[in-house]
């Protein structure tokens, strides 16, 4: 899959030069202003953002600074194209990882792009399938949020009947399902809470998201509703119409399986204390397993007050 680079500029000479330099190795998305690029950045998680700051724009710098405060985009590399006097006239720390003078684009642009992307990948591990933060970033973010004493909800999402689907239709279509699930979760979480929310991909078909406690249930319900509307389209017509597929279980026996559904377990630190990220993810995982006991997609919320496991 090609890496994606967002270009923010009104200069067609610069845009054409950047696209030509990339030599079809990168997919590009071009926007005339940072405001119009934000929806794409939030929804598609590009590998790099190139911003034209030839005419220094304090609003653009402010937007980029705000974007960098979001844990999900903190490691998103930004390469600025600047005039020669930019550094001398900039009094605040700029919100980008690297810059290049416009006059040097033809000579240095390609190497700078590769350097920015590789540097970002060394700093934070990202799931290559969904471009979402992986386990190390997830655990660090949960722990940091707990340490801050902020009140928040944690949701653990997991697909039901994914393995039979993968076995029948193959890994490529299975990857498409995981990719679209990650996109559904990210879009809905960020639309519901643009700031201080977090989405991570644990691995396989497991995802987590952190949100304000008063928003997380509604987001989970919307995620489930959207998923249930989209997932039948991944099945062949005959399977979609019958509502099940035939595949083999883990013992190798031929079995009938329902269409995929989504189970989400939710917990929070409002009524209970968690000192370690493992305690909180374990509780959310418990609730996810509980949700799996119900037919179809659903979410279940942990409303127990004590932090010790008890009967559900």
Order of alpha helices (4+ residues) and beta strands (2+ residues): beta-alpha-beta-alpha-beta-alpha-beta-alpha-beta-alpha-alpha-beta-alpha-alpha-beta-beta-alpha-alpha-beta-beta-beta-alpha-beta
